[in-house]
Amino acid sequence: MSAWPHGAVARLLTVGGASVDIVQYADGRLVAVCTGACCPWEKATGVRLPDGTVDVASGLPVLIPAAQEHAANCRLMRRC
């Protein structure tokens, strides 16, 4: 398993040995991305507040179940 990417707030192991990383970027976006070779799965969420920030607390309850479901089914292995 590789080092966690910068900004990662959670990581789930897939059945294929890759990971699904939930990353918060500097602009506040929350994105879940599968690291399986050629896996196109990605999900982004977050509620943008009036001051321009993103409410992470409202985004994680959406992303974590989606990431768990994907991790439980993705058989693609991590690219070396």
MDTraj code that builds the backbone (N, CA, C; nanometers):
import mdtraj as md
import numpy as np

residues = "MET SER ALA TRP PRO HIS GLY ALA VAL ALA ARG LEU LEU THR VAL GLY GLY ALA SER VAL ASP ILE VAL GLN TYR ALA ASP GLY ARG LEU VAL ALA VAL CYS THR GLY ALA CYS CYS PRO TRP GLU LYS ALA THR GLY VAL ARG LEU PRO ASP GLY THR VAL ASP VAL ALA SER GLY LEU PRO VAL LEU ILE PRO ALA ALA GLN GLU HIS ALA ALA ASN CYS ARG LEU MET ARG ARG CYS".split()
xyz = np.array([
    [0.0845, -0.1167, 0.0000],
    [0.0000, 0.0000, 0.0000],
    [0.0898, 0.1241, 0.0000],
    [0.0544, 0.2194, -0.0803],
    [0.1351, 0.3411, -0.0915],
    [0.1004, 0.4400, 0.0197],
    [0.1811, 0.5438, 0.0280],
    [0.1557, 0.6500, 0.1256],
    [0.0237, 0.7194, 0.0924],
    [-0.0393, 0.7697, 0.1939],
    [-0.1647, 0.8413, 0.1727],
    [-0.1386, 0.9701, 0.0947],
    [-0.2292, 1.0057, 0.0030],
    [-0.2106, 1.1311, -0.0701],
    [-0.2304, 1.2511, 0.0226],
    [-0.1705, 1.3626, -0.0140],
    [-0.1855, 1.4859, 0.0634],
    [-0.3335, 1.5220, 0.0724],
    [-0.3814, 1.5510, 0.1913],
    [-0.5204, 1.5904, 0.2100],
    [-0.6160, 1.4752, 0.2347],
    [-0.5654, 1.3512, 0.2361],
    [-0.6533, 1.2355, 0.2573],
    [-0.7109, 1.2386, 0.3982],
    [-0.8417, 1.2163, 0.4074],
    [-0.9079, 1.2121, 0.5374],
    [-0.9555, 1.0710, 0.5708],
    [-0.9580, 0.9834, 0.4712],
    [-0.9976, 0.8439, 0.4936],
    [-0.9449, 0.7585, 0.3792],
    [-0.9251, 0.6304, 0.4086],
    [-0.8797, 0.5351, 0.3065],
    [-0.9467, 0.4019, 0.3337],
    [-0.9994, 0.3416, 0.2274],
    [-1.0624, 0.2109, 0.2381],
    [-0.9900, 0.1155, 0.1445],
    [-0.9691, -0.0063, 0.1872],
    [-0.9030, -0.1077, 0.1066],
    [-1.0062, -0.1790, 0.0207],
    [-0.9774, -0.1928, -0.1088],
    [-1.0695, -0.2648, -0.1977],
    [-1.0386, -0.4144, -0.1935],
    [-1.1339, -0.4951, -0.2399],
    [-1.1121, -0.6398, -0.2421],
    [-1.0016, -0.6775, -0.3396],
    [-0.9699, -0.5911, -0.4345],
    [-0.8633, -0.6172, -0.5305],
    [-0.7260, -0.5735, -0.4815],
    [-0.7201, -0.5100, -0.3640],
    [-0.5917, -0.4685, -0.3091],
    [-0.5552, -0.3238, -0.3357],
    [-0.6395, -0.2498, -0.4050],
    [-0.6162, -0.1068, -0.4255],
    [-0.6803, -0.0332, -0.3074],
    [-0.6987, 0.0953, -0.3205],
    [-0.7648, 0.1702, -0.2141],
    [-0.8607, 0.2711, -0.2748],
    [-0.9535, 0.3128, -0.1927],
    [-1.0394, 0.4268, -0.2250],
    [-1.0002, 0.5345, -0.1259],
    [-0.9471, 0.6440, -0.1771],
    [-0.9008, 0.7541, -0.0935],
    [-1.0027, 0.8665, -0.0961],
    [-1.0369, 0.9181, 0.0212],
    [-1.1220, 1.0361, 0.0304],
    [-1.0295, 1.1518, 0.0642],
    [-1.0235, 1.2476, -0.0272],
    [-0.9270, 1.3571, -0.0181],
    [-1.0006, 1.4905, -0.0125],
    [-0.9542, 1.5777, 0.0760],
    [-1.0044, 1.7144, 0.0784],
    [-0.8972, 1.8025, 0.0165],
    [-0.9336, 1.8713, -0.0902],
    [-0.8403, 1.9596, -0.1586],
    [-0.8396, 2.0976, -0.0943],
    [-0.7413, 2.1778, -0.1268],
    [-0.7236, 2.3100, -0.0667],
    [-0.8463, 2.3988, -0.0864],
    [-0.9186, 2.3785, -0.1978],
    [-1.0376, 2.4610, -0.2216],
    [-1.1601, 2.4086, -0.1473],
    [-1.1419, 2.3008, -0.0682],
    [-1.2501, 2.2480, 0.0131],
    [-1.3239, 2.1299, -0.0462],
    [-1.3016, 2.1010, -0.1747],
    [-1.3726, 1.9881, -0.2367],
    [-1.3363, 1.8581, -0.1674],
    [-1.4348, 1.7705, -0.1538],
    [-1.4130, 1.6344, -0.1047],
    [-1.4330, 1.5396, -0.2218],
    [-1.3337, 1.4563, -0.2473],
    [-1.3407, 1.3644, -0.3609],
    [-1.2953, 1.2261, -0.3158],
    [-1.3740, 1.1246, -0.3516],
    [-1.3349, 0.9853, -0.3285],
    [-1.2897, 0.9292, -0.4621],
    [-1.1704, 0.8693, -0.4653],
    [-1.1115, 0.8185, -0.5891],
    [-1.0575, 0.6784, -0.5659],
    [-1.0872, 0.5868, -0.6595],
    [-1.0320, 0.4517, -0.6536],
    [-0.8943, 0.4521, -0.7193],
    [-0.7983, 0.3839, -0.6557],
    [-0.6630, 0.3772, -0.7107],
    [-0.6399, 0.2498, -0.7916],
    [-0.7450, 0.1716, -0.8154],
    [-0.7315, 0.0514, -0.8976],
    [-0.6917, 0.0885, -1.0397],
    [-0.6067, 0.0057, -1.1018],
    [-0.5577, 0.0340, -1.2368],
    [-0.6752, 0.0492, -1.3328],
    [-0.6825, 0.1637, -1.3969],
    [-0.7837, 0.1947, -1.4977],
    [-0.9263, 0.1994, -1.4434],
    [-0.9425, 0.2096, -1.3135],
    [-1.0770, 0.2192, -1.2560],
    [-1.1235, 0.3641, -1.2667],
    [-1.2356, 0.3881, -1.3323],
    [-1.2816, 0.5254, -1.3509],
    [-1.3655, 0.5798, -1.2353],
    [-1.3856, 0.5003, -1.1282],
    [-1.4783, 0.5426, -1.0230],
    [-1.4260, 0.6628, -0.9466],
    [-1.5137, 0.7598, -0.9314],
    [-1.4825, 0.8808, -0.8561],
    [-1.6141, 0.9428, -0.8125],
    [-1.6165, 0.9994, -0.6946],
    [-1.7361, 1.0672, -0.6465],
    [-1.6918, 1.1899, -0.5684],
    [-1.7593, 1.3000, -0.5934],
    [-1.7259, 1.4246, -0.5250],
    [-1.8516, 1.4795, -0.4584],
    [-1.8326, 1.5467, -0.3474],
    [-1.9458, 1.6068, -0.2786],
    [-1.8972, 1.7151, -0.1843],
    [-1.9906, 1.7735, -0.1170],
    [-1.9618, 1.8802, -0.0219],
    [-2.0626, 1.9909, -0.0430],
    [-2.1016, 2.0535, 0.0616],
    [-2.1977, 2.1630, 0.0542],
    [-2.1207, 2.2929, 0.0665],
    [-2.1283, 2.3738, -0.0386],
    [-2.0575, 2.5020, -0.0353],
    [-2.1386, 2.6014, 0.0471],
    [-2.0727, 2.6603, 0.1446],
    [-2.1372, 2.7569, 0.2334],
    [-2.1302, 2.8972, 0.1736],
    [-2.2127, 2.9897, 0.2224],
    [-2.2141, 3.1256, 0.1674],
    [-2.0774, 3.1943, 0.1676],
    [-1.9902, 3.1595, 0.2622],
    [-1.8576, 3.2237, 0.2658],
    [-1.7592, 3.1597, 0.1688],
    [-1.8058, 3.0587, 0.0900],
    [-1.7208, 2.9958, -0.0108],
    [-1.6518, 2.8699, 0.0352],
    [-1.6568, 2.8396, 0.1643],
    [-1.5955, 2.7162, 0.2148],
    [-1.6885, 2.5985, 0.1907],
    [-1.6353, 2.4789, 0.2060],
    [-1.7145, 2.3584, 0.1883],
    [-1.7339, 2.2930, 0.3242],
    [-1.8563, 2.2545, 0.3536],
    [-1.8900, 2.1893, 0.4794],
    [-1.8525, 2.0419, 0.4698],
    [-1.7354, 2.0070, 0.5255],
    [-1.6844, 1.8703, 0.5201],
    [-1.7766, 1.7751, 0.5957],
    [-1.8293, 1.8196, 0.7074],
    [-1.9137, 1.7331, 0.7898],
    [-2.0357, 1.6831, 0.7135],
    [-2.0887, 1.7619, 0.6224],
    [-2.2045, 1.7164, 0.5455],
    [-2.1635, 1.6300, 0.4266],
    [-2.0389, 1.6420, 0.3826],
    [-1.9934, 1.5640, 0.2675],
    [-1.9512, 1.4225, 0.3020],
    [-1.8860, 1.4043, 0.4171],
    [-1.8375, 1.2708, 0.4543],
    [-1.9478, 1.1667, 0.4686],
    [-2.0636, 1.1989, 0.5270],
    [-2.1681, 1.0967, 0.5366],
    [-2.2202, 1.0494, 0.4004],
    [-2.1987, 1.1287, 0.2973],
    [-2.2376, 1.0882, 0.1619],
    [-2.1270, 1.0048, 0.0980],
    [-2.0021, 1.0500, 0.1136],
    [-1.8901, 0.9835, 0.0476],
    [-1.8519, 0.8491, 0.1096],
    [-1.8533, 0.8397, 0.2408],
    [-1.8070, 0.7161, 0.3050],
    [-1.8897, 0.5945, 0.2642],
    [-2.0231, 0.5983, 0.2674],
    [-2.0982, 0.4798, 0.2226],
    [-2.0750, 0.4458, 0.0752],
    [-2.0635, 0.5482, -0.0089],
    [-2.0378, 0.5232, -0.1506],
    [-1.9004, 0.4602, -0.1696],
    [-1.8003, 0.5107, -0.0957],
    [-1.6655, 0.4556, -0.1039],
    [-1.6613, 0.3128, -0.0506],
    [-1.7340, 0.2855, 0.0577],
    [-1.7388, 0.1501, 0.1136],
    [-1.8011, 0.0526, 0.0145],
    [-1.9092, 0.0945, -0.0496],
    [-1.9741, 0.0074, -0.1473],
    [-1.8811, -0.0220, -0.2646],
    [-1.8132, 0.0804, -0.3142],
    [-1.7207, 0.0586, -0.4254],
    [-1.6053, -0.0318, -0.3832],
    [-1.5473, -0.0062, -0.2658],
    [-1.4338, -0.0859, -0.2178],
    [-1.4723, -0.2331, -0.2006],
    [-1.5951, -0.2592, -0.1638],
    [-1.6412, -0.3965, -0.1439],
    [-1.6583, -0.4724, -0.2753],
    [-1.6649, -0.3986, -0.3863],
    [-1.6915, -0.4623, -0.5153],
    [-1.5803, -0.4501, -0.6190],
    [-1.4897, -0.3561, -0.6047],
    [-1.3873, -0.3315, -0.7062],
    [-1.2775, -0.4382, -0.6991],
    [-1.2564, -0.5078, -0.8096],
    [-1.1570, -0.6145, -0.8164],
    [-1.0275, -0.5712, -0.8882],
    [-1.0224, -0.4462, -0.9328],
    [-0.9028, -0.3988, -1.0019],
    [-0.7897, -0.3816, -0.9032],
    [-0.6713, -0.4257, -0.9425],
    [-0.5547, -0.4171, -0.8552],
    [-0.4862, -0.2820, -0.8757],
    [-0.4132, -0.2408, -0.7739],
    [-0.3385, -0.1161, -0.7810],
    [-0.2265, -0.1311, -0.8851],
    [-0.2097, -0.0286, -0.9646],
    [-0.1012, -0.0278, -1.0624],
    [0.0285, -0.0007, -0.9905],
    [0.1331, -0.0765, -1.0197],
    [0.2623, -0.0588, -0.9529],
    [0.3390, 0.0576, -1.0111],
])
top = md.Topology()
chain = top.add_chain()
for i, resn in enumerate(residues, 1):
    res = top.add_residue(resn, chain, resSeq=i)
    for name in ("N", "CA", "C"):
        top.add_atom(name, md.element.get_by_symbol(name[0]), res)
traj = md.Trajectory(xyz[None], top)
